[in-house]
Amino acid sequence: MAQGAVLQVFGQPAATDVARVMACLFERKLEFELVRTDTFKQAHDKGPRGHVTLKHGDVTLTDSRDICRYVCTEFPRLCTRSLYGAGALERASIEKWLQAEKQSFDAPSSALAFHLAFARRTRASPYAAAVDDDKEKNFPLEEEDDPHHCHAGVVENEAQLLRVLDVYDDVLAGTAYLAGDEFTLADLSHLPNAHYVACTTRGRALLSSRDNVARWYDAISARPAWRQVVSAQAQQSSHCPAVVLDDP
């Protein structure tokens, strides 16, 4: 326990692991210090994953999902809604989807984010993929978006991701979110990769091809906490204060 210690996040907001942690902290309305490091630049050839470290007193964690679990259990009363479940059954359902995201959604979505959204933009800037809504709508169609010039790996990962989305779509036909009718870590954990996928014409088409998935993604990506992450990706400030926002 380190209740009085400052929360520090090391990494670049454009990295998906860092974005996941920041989204969780913003949802919990927690103040933290963002220490920008060059680990994202060092890992740019592997896609937009980068590395993240959370330091809280004598606690140091380096896995983004574990950090989110820690934040939710270490600060259980600082948020009006429980991102990690109110009881054992709810938490078990959330954990099931966290594992699904890590084992099934992460690999194809990361590959697509790299090929479609990340690789071409790193030619100019490692942070160029962190864009606002208006810029996302204005991306020109490039080779990666053109089906006639598409890398075989993109097609393979699209097919793999669509199989995952089929499962999600069936579940979301009966619930607003993956683990039920409340937004939880199960949904939050998908946001960083899904955001990059949705930044391209082909990626948006994938998410839109499943009606329930499209409705779900629109809802979770519009959350104020996630929009704060997108905004932070384009800013240079290292201090991220808690902002009290009305629940959507």
Disulfide bonds with the S-S distance in Angstrom:
none
